[in-house]
Structures are given as C-alpha cells and as structure tokens.
C-alpha cells in the first residue's frame, strides 16, 4: 500500500483570506506515475507541502502509504522522497557530500541504494567533487533527484522538476521517471508543461485550487472533445480580436502559428465565421479542423469553471 | 565514495555536526569573523576608545599681568591635563575659539588679582567651560579647580611669616586605585571587548546560519527527513558553541600578545563562565532565527540587540551610574553579567566561588532563552 489518498483537503493562507486549495479529493494508486498539471499559482506546491507533512491542512484528510499526514508525519518522513520546486540542497557541499549527508540522515548509505540512482548518478559522477552551487541547472536537478531517491522511498513527490530545464534534459528526466516507476515507486509529479501530461499514467488538471478533471490523458481529452479549428491569417493580432468579437465564438486562443477556435454551435460555427471574416475583408485565410490536445482541453475546462463561478 | 562507508547505526547528530563544520570551514566570511574580528577589535577599540581626559585645551585671559597671574598660568600649562591654547586679554576673542571648538575651557584672571590677593587675602577668578562634551567640561573644571586650590595653598604658606609657630593645618587627599593601580585603561577595556566578541559569535552568527537554511530552502528538505527537531537544533548550537570558545581563546591570546594582559584569576573560571554564557547567548541566536525568515531580517534584529547589549551592558558606561530603570533592564541583559565577570576575573582575580550569583544568573539565562526558542521553533509551519 503505497498510494496517496486525498479527501476534501482545504488550505488557506493569510488567515483564511487566500484560498490555496479548495476541497480537493484525489486518489493515486500504488506504483502509479501521477501528474498534477496546472499553471503557476494553481496550488500544486501547497498540495505537495501538505502531502510531505510540511503544512497542515485547514480541513480534510490525506494519507500517504496509509499514514495520515497530520498524525503519522514521522512515518511519512521515513518513506517519502521530496524534490521541492526550488533547488534546496547545500550549495556549499559537493555532489558526493550532499548525497552522503542525505543518505546518513535516513540511516542508510550511498552504496546500499546505489542501484536506485545509478542511471542518474553516472551522468553527474564526473563532477562529484564539485560544489552543488556551481552545477548547471540540469545537473542540479539530477542531483536533487538522486538525493530524493537515496533512501529508497516508497512515494516520490516531485514539484515542477522540469521547470527551467532544456527540452532534451526534460525528455531524459521523464525517461528516468519511467525507470523508477518500473521499480514500483509511486510518483506524484507536478508540471506547468501540458506536453508532459502524456508521460503520466493519469493526470489531474488543477486550476485556482480546484481540480478540474482527473483521468488518463486520453480519456480527459476524449471526454471534453469538441470541434476545434485552426485558423491562420497574416494579420494575426487583428484576426484574434475579430474572431473573439464574432457572436458564435466560444473560445479563441493563439496556438503556435494558428488560432484555435471553438464555437458555441459546434462545427456549424466555422462556415459562419468564414463568411463573417470575408465580410471583414480577410484574404489568404487558411483553416482546418484539428484534434484538440491537452492544452486545448485545459483551456476549455478552465473557461467552463470560470463561467460556472 | 570511500567516505560513505560509515556505520549505519551512527548517530544522525554526528553527521549533522560533520556537515556543519564542513560548511563553516568552507565559508570564508565565518572564518574571517572568527579569526580576524577579535584581533582587529581588540587592537583598535581599546586604543581608540580612551576615556581618560587629557589635553584639555585651555585659554587663559590674563587681565592682571602680574607675577602671580603668570605663576598660575604656568602652573596650569605645566599640568598634563591641560594644553595652553591661548594666552590673551580678550574674553570675547577667546569665546570665539570656543565656538570653533579649539578651546574647551576659558580661565579669566581679573584685573587687580594679585593686589586683591595680597591686600584682602582673597580674589576671584572665572572658569568657563564648553559643555558640548559634558565629560570633558566637568573633568576639566575639576582639574582646574584642583590646580587653583594648590596654587592657593602655596601662596598662603608663603605669606605666613613664622611657619614654625603657626602650624598650618593641611589635609591632603591621596588616592589609591585598587586592582588597577596605574589606571591602565586597556586592562579595563580588553576584557569587556572579549565578552562582546563571544556574544557576537554565539548569538548572531548562529542565528544567521540557521536563517540561511530557511532562506535557501534546505531546512525544508531536512524537514522531510526523519531528522528530529532536537538533533537539528543541537547540530546548529554545538558548532557555534565551539566557535565561541575558540574566539575567546583567540581573544585572550591577542590580549596577551598585544597588551600583555592575562587574567589575574584562573583560566578555568573564564572558560567555565564562557561555556555557560554561550549556551544562553546561543539561545538568543536561536530565538532570533525563529522569528526571521531572511538573513536581512535577522541582521536587523541582531543590530538592535547588539546596541542594547553593548550600551546597556556596562562596556562603556558603568551600570551603577545609569538611571534606576535602565539598571533594571541591565539585569535582563546577559552580556552585562558576562562583562562584569570577565572583568572581575581579569582585573581583580575573582575566583569562581566569588561569582556564584552571576553563574546562577547565566544558567537561568541559558535555560530561559533556549526554552523560549524551542517553544517558538516549529518544524512544521501551520
């Protein structure tokens, strides 16, 4: 039993005036690679801090591997690995000193759990004498992951591990998570990058302290599928304003070089919009129907909750 | 990774201490503070902050121009305390030099000074002092008064015709300065500064160190480990306790090398008091760290406390001459006790048993501040 269970967790800051988490419930199965996807300020870090026993929730109950986050915090601290969003290792200690230190704090040794971190460690081993503060961003992140793994945790919490990391290192990092998952470690990872959602078994979309949807990526997209069109024209800024002014437009967002548009009346809206735009004198207009991806789905869900409020 | 072959069962505290010392010895600022600060402070402050009032600038306005007035002027000029700035005959002109800060005291000898003194057996002279610096003015007029009184006696003796038959009753006051017979100013200042040094190392360097862990976020990483609260606190306090003891040792070496000052009392007393005092002062550091989130905040707190510690600690101004309410404050000011104890051991040679009440007070501080700090320190922010 190394899953995570969250029931009706609410957390406020500033004496209740700032709502960080609003009645959140989640279940993460043992051995799952679970993604918390949401923009900055959505409440991801607060949730991590509650699950790692650093914060006490105002309301609700949460367990990690069966241990209550409030009453059994000492048990939880022995079995979880936590990698905070901000690099939090000793900058004035070297790679090997940091690793040894965190190993000993968990009453284990580097050698004993070397097999767990070997893949990652070999990449930073050439610099093992270097102080952590002098490492590059990617190397710091690998060291932080090593330190979070050195005591063979049952549950691993990674708060935005790939923020500020280059695309190649990001891909490598997710490959590492796959290998850790194969060892049976439950992993909860947060990210602001929608494209990383596809690497998770299941994801939760989180926005303004609320969970919009929890499921596999495919199911979330399928469930929220709606006709979506990519429209492109040379004068992009004016185009986006005109599309938004159109009466049947549901949403219109810049997406790469295109504008992704959905309509209140579904596919019927597209020919109507084309007429409308032709009247406005647009030339060289290109349009095609597209499959919504996670980002489109997130925007849709986000708009729905906003309108709902 | 040969260094990782450590025994699994070894105490967490040991590894924490190993880590702390490693970081301290890697931090050039801390080392500089520990090694260079005592040396510089002990050399500079006692040499510069000298209370003895010497070289008081005096202007004599002689309106009499008689042999007696000249004799009095010479007597004053010959004294160590005074420096004759001006010998003139215009009070107005001399007053201007006071305004410029060139003269501290004006002595006016009136017209007919000699004549009145001989004929009427009395005469008046006038002393005016620049009281911007009150200590200087007060001491200056007192010194001048002494010289004038001595001059007065001389004249009287000369005028008594038959000294063999008329015995002049003379009372002379002599003074002896106990424990510091030559009023060696350094002997007074150096132990006081030693006490302040230990205070700074113990309280603020420890506070800054803990707050740095908060600021960098490492404390959060540590909090998600089985590490216990007391282990973390001891892991921080022990290194700075050791550093505090090291800094007083360095300070005593400097005191001997530069000023040839060694404690008249025993080293044991010095170390025993330092050991307990440091515990209390580390408690203050820990307390400061619990209510600061950044090193900047901790520094501001430290600055505020340090001012109180020094100004109400009796380092410069004697506690006995403070108003009663501030004397009460000094009773809660740990450095006040430590400064007094260190001075007593260094200058008077007080033994441990003589200072027992202070020792109990320090134990009380150690328990009190640490209790407050631990109560305030929370491993989990709620």
Boltz contact constraints between the chains, C-beta under 6 A:
constraints:
  - contact:
      token1: [A, 52]
      token2: [B, 224]
      max_distance: 6.0
  - contact:
      token1: [A, 54]
      token2: [B, 223]
      max_distance: 6.0
  - contact:
      token1: [A, 56]
      token2: [B, 382]
      max_distance: 6.0
  - contact:
      token1: [A, 77]
      token2: [B, 224]
      max_distance: 6.0
  - contact:
      token1: [A, 77]
      token2: [B, 225]
      max_distance: 6.0
  - contact:
      token1: [A, 77]
      token2: [B, 226]
      max_distance: 6.0
  - contact:
      token1: [A, 78]
      token2: [B, 226]
      max_distance: 6.0
  - contact:
      token1: [A, 82]
      token2: [B, 224]
      max_distance: 6.0
  - contact:
      token1: [A, 84]
      token2: [B, 220]
      max_distance: 6.0
  - contact:
      token1: [A, 86]
      token2: [B, 217]
      max_distance: 6.0
  - contact:
      token1: [A, 88]
      token2: [B, 217]
      max_distance: 6.0
  - contact:
      token1: [A, 88]
      token2: [B, 218]
      max_distance: 6.0
  - contact:
      token1: [A, 88]
      token2: [B, 220]
      max_distance: 6.0
  - contact:
      token1: [A, 88]
      token2: [B, 221]
      max_distance: 6.0
  - contact:
      token1: [A, 90]
      token2: [B, 218]
      max_distance: 6.0
  - contact:
      token1: [A, 92]
      token2: [B, 23]
      max_distance: 6.0
  - contact:
      token1: [A, 92]
      token2: [B, 26]
      max_distance: 6.0
  - contact:
      token1: [A, 96]
      token2: [B, 1]
      max_distance: 6.0
  - contact:
      token1: [A, 100]
      token2: [B, 4]
      max_distance: 6.0
  - contact:
      token1: [A, 101]
      token2: [B, 19]
      max_distance: 6.0
  - contact:
      token1: [A, 104]
      token2: [B, 15]
      max_distance: 6.0
  - contact:
      token1: [A, 105]
      token2: [B, 225]
      max_distance: 6.0
  - contact:
      token1: [A, 105]
      token2: [B, 227]
      max_distance: 6.0
  - contact:
      token1: [A, 109]
      token2: [B, 4]
      max_distance: 6.0
  - contact:
      token1: [A, 110]
      token2: [B, 1]
      max_distance: 6.0
  - contact:
      token1: [A, 110]
      token2: [B, 4]
      max_distance: 6.0
